Amino acid sequence: MSVSDLDVDRFRVVIVGHSFVSRLQTFVRSDSRMTNLRLDPRKYDVSFIGIPGASTRGRKSLQPALQGLGDRHADCVFIEIGSNDLCDENIEPRRLARDIVSLARFVSVGYEPKCVVIGSILPREGPRWESYNQRVVATNRCLSVLAMSEPGIHYWRHRGFTRCAISPFSHDGVHPNLVQGMPKYVRSVRQAVLFFYFKTKTAPGTQSQCGDGYH
């Protein structure tokens, strides 16, 4: 089998979003054990489009960066967005969830991957984020419900970032740290890729589903 044949057969995944994605890219490139999210490069091809500070709307809207999907022919697009939007207390969770699903629909229709996966918004750590975290819960609940009625669009819940004996967050309380947080994040995204790879292989064209990450 030629290299070009392998290229056609590989499941192409593009992870796109805010600073978590750019930090994820840096993390996996700095540790050879994490290359390609520890997925077999003969079967999977993982790439990244990370825009620090990205949001669903405004000056830092993620949408222009989505043009980078054009030449990647992705089978799966994993979207990580929404946390920066919630820093604006005027943004209502239901509206944000609709905006995120609209973004996912734009990707689904415009670039025709086999599936689009919306990652849950992670909480933040510390008393100053109490109100923020309540809105995170509300937004994720709305995302889970909305995604259920969108063919080809799925919701993925990251787990293992709350009630931890050892904090998974950096000193800012926002970004996953290198010791606990990023390995958890890698495992969650990797599990999502595997979950939806097998879903697209065994039941292509099925309705939207929600998935749970693992600790």
C-alpha positions as CSV (number, residue, x, y, z in Angstrom):
1,M,0.0,0.0,0.0
2,S,1.4,3.4,-1.0
3,V,1.7,6.5,1.2
4,S,-1.1,8.1,-0.8
5,D,-3.3,5.1,-0.1
6,L,-2.6,5.5,3.6
7,D,-3.4,9.1,3.4
8,V,-6.8,8.4,1.9
9,D,-7.6,5.8,4.6
10,R,-6.7,7.9,7.6
11,F,-9.3,9.5,9.8
12,R,-8.5,13.2,9.6
13,V,-9.3,15.2,12.7
14,V,-9.0,18.9,13.1
15,I,-9.2,20.4,16.6
16,V,-10.1,24.1,16.4
17,G,-10.8,26.7,19.1
18,H,-9.3,29.1,21.7
19,S,-6.1,29.0,23.7
20,F,-6.8,25.5,25.0
21,V,-6.2,24.2,21.5
22,S,-3.0,26.2,20.9
23,R,-1.7,25.0,24.3
24,L,-2.8,21.5,23.4
25,Q,-0.8,21.7,20.2
26,T,2.3,23.0,22.0
27,F,1.9,20.2,24.7
28,V,1.7,17.3,22.3
29,R,4.6,18.7,20.2
30,S,6.8,19.0,23.3
31,D,6.3,15.4,24.4
32,S,7.0,12.7,21.9
33,R,4.8,10.3,23.9
34,M,1.8,12.6,23.1
35,T,2.4,12.9,19.3
36,N,-0.9,12.7,17.3
37,L,-2.7,12.3,20.7
38,R,-1.1,8.9,21.0
39,L,-3.2,7.7,18.1
40,D,-1.8,5.4,15.4
41,P,-0.6,7.7,12.6
42,R,-1.4,5.0,10.1
43,K,-5.1,5.4,11.0
44,Y,-5.4,8.9,12.3
45,D,-4.2,12.3,11.3
46,V,-4.7,15.0,14.0
47,S,-4.1,18.7,13.4
48,F,-4.9,21.9,15.2
49,I,-6.2,25.4,14.6
50,G,-5.8,27.3,17.9
51,I,-6.6,31.0,18.3
52,P,-5.9,32.4,21.8
53,G,-8.8,34.5,23.0
54,A,-11.2,33.2,20.4
55,S,-14.9,33.5,20.9
56,T,-18.1,32.9,18.9
57,R,-18.6,36.6,18.0
58,G,-16.8,40.0,17.7
59,R,-13.3,40.9,17.0
60,K,-11.9,37.5,18.2
61,S,-14.5,35.4,16.4
62,L,-13.4,32.0,15.5
63,Q,-15.2,31.9,12.2
64,P,-12.4,33.5,10.0
65,A,-10.0,30.8,11.3
66,L,-12.3,28.1,10.1
67,Q,-11.2,28.9,6.5
68,G,-8.2,26.8,7.5
69,L,-10.4,23.7,7.3
70,G,-10.7,24.2,3.5
71,D,-7.6,22.2,2.5
72,R,-7.6,19.7,5.4
73,H,-10.5,17.5,4.2
74,A,-11.4,16.7,7.8
75,D,-13.5,13.7,8.7
76,C,-14.0,15.0,12.3
77,V,-13.9,18.6,13.5
78,F,-13.6,19.1,17.3
79,I,-14.6,22.6,18.4
80,E,-13.5,24.1,21.7
81,I,-15.1,27.5,22.2
82,G,-17.4,29.4,24.6
83,S,-15.3,30.1,27.7
84,N,-14.1,33.5,26.6
85,D,-17.7,34.5,25.6
86,L,-18.8,33.7,29.2
87,C,-16.4,36.3,30.6
88,D,-19.0,38.8,29.4
89,E,-21.7,38.6,32.1
90,N,-24.3,40.0,29.6
91,I,-24.0,36.8,27.5
92,E,-26.9,34.5,28.3
93,P,-26.1,30.8,28.4
94,R,-28.9,29.7,26.1
95,R,-27.9,32.3,23.5
96,L,-24.2,31.3,23.7
97,A,-25.2,27.6,23.2
98,R,-27.2,28.6,20.1
99,D,-24.2,30.5,18.8
100,I,-21.9,27.6,19.3
101,V,-24.3,25.2,17.6
102,S,-24.6,27.6,14.7
103,L,-20.9,27.6,14.4
104,A,-20.9,23.8,14.4
105,R,-23.6,23.9,11.7
106,F,-21.6,26.3,9.6
107,V,-18.7,23.8,9.7
108,S,-20.9,20.8,9.0
109,V,-22.6,22.4,6.0
110,G,-19.6,24.3,4.6
111,Y,-16.9,21.7,5.0
112,E,-18.9,18.4,5.1
113,P,-16.9,16.4,7.7
114,K,-18.4,13.1,8.8
115,C,-19.0,14.7,12.3
116,V,-18.6,17.9,14.2
117,V,-18.0,17.6,17.9
118,I,-18.5,20.4,20.4
119,G,-16.4,20.1,23.5
120,S,-18.0,21.1,26.9
121,I,-16.9,24.3,28.4
122,L,-14.5,23.7,31.3
123,P,-15.1,25.3,34.7
124,R,-12.5,27.6,36.2
125,E,-11.0,27.3,39.6
126,G,-11.2,29.7,42.5
127,P,-13.9,31.7,44.4
128,R,-13.8,34.6,41.8
129,W,-15.2,32.2,39.2
130,E,-18.3,31.0,41.2
131,S,-20.8,32.9,39.1
132,Y,-18.9,32.1,35.9
133,N,-19.0,28.4,36.7
134,Q,-22.8,28.5,37.3
135,R,-23.2,29.8,33.7
136,V,-20.8,27.2,32.4
137,V,-23.1,24.5,33.8
138,A,-26.1,26.2,32.2
139,T,-24.4,26.6,28.9
140,N,-23.2,23.0,28.7
141,R,-26.7,21.8,29.6
142,C,-28.1,23.8,26.7
143,L,-25.4,22.5,24.3
144,S,-26.2,18.9,25.3
145,V,-29.9,19.4,24.5
146,L,-29.4,21.4,21.3
147,A,-26.9,19.0,19.8
148,M,-29.3,16.1,20.1
149,S,-31.5,17.6,17.3
150,E,-28.6,18.4,15.0
151,P,-27.7,15.6,12.6
152,G,-23.9,15.1,12.4
153,I,-23.3,17.5,15.4
154,H,-22.4,16.0,18.7
155,Y,-21.6,17.2,22.2
156,W,-18.7,15.8,24.2
157,R,-18.4,16.2,28.0
158,H,-14.9,16.6,29.4
159,R,-14.6,14.9,32.7
160,G,-12.1,14.9,35.5
161,F,-11.8,18.7,36.0
162,T,-13.9,19.1,39.2
163,R,-13.5,17.8,42.7
164,C,-9.9,16.8,42.1
165,A,-7.5,16.0,44.9
166,I,-4.8,17.7,42.9
167,S,-5.7,20.7,40.9
168,P,-5.7,20.3,37.1
169,F,-5.5,24.0,36.6
170,S,-2.7,26.5,36.3
171,H,-2.2,29.3,38.8
172,D,-4.6,31.5,36.8
173,G,-7.4,29.0,37.5
174,V,-8.3,29.0,33.8
175,H,-5.9,26.9,31.8
176,P,-5.1,23.2,32.4
177,N,-1.7,22.8,33.9
178,L,1.0,20.7,32.5
179,V,1.2,18.1,35.2
180,Q,-2.5,17.1,35.7
181,G,-4.7,19.2,33.4
182,M,-3.1,18.7,30.0
183,P,-2.8,15.0,30.3
184,K,-6.5,14.8,31.3
185,Y,-7.4,17.1,28.4
186,V,-5.4,14.9,25.9
187,R,-7.1,11.8,27.2
188,S,-10.6,13.4,26.8
189,V,-10.0,14.6,23.3
190,R,-8.4,11.4,22.3
191,Q,-11.3,9.4,23.7
192,A,-13.7,11.6,21.7
193,V,-11.8,10.9,18.5
194,L,-11.9,7.2,19.1
195,F,-15.6,7.3,20.1
196,F,-16.7,9.1,17.0
197,Y,-14.3,7.3,14.7
198,F,-16.1,4.0,15.6
199,K,-19.5,5.7,15.4
200,T,-18.8,6.9,11.8
201,K,-17.5,3.5,10.8
202,T,-20.4,1.5,12.3
203,A,-23.3,3.8,11.9
204,P,-22.6,6.6,9.3
205,G,-25.3,9.2,9.1
206,T,-26.9,8.5,12.4
207,Q,-28.4,11.2,14.5
208,S,-26.5,13.4,16.8
209,Q,-25.2,11.9,20.1
210,C,-23.7,13.1,23.3
211,G,-20.5,11.5,24.6
212,D,-18.8,11.4,27.9
213,G,-15.1,11.7,28.4
214,Y,-13.2,9.7,30.9
215,H,-11.1,10.5,33.9
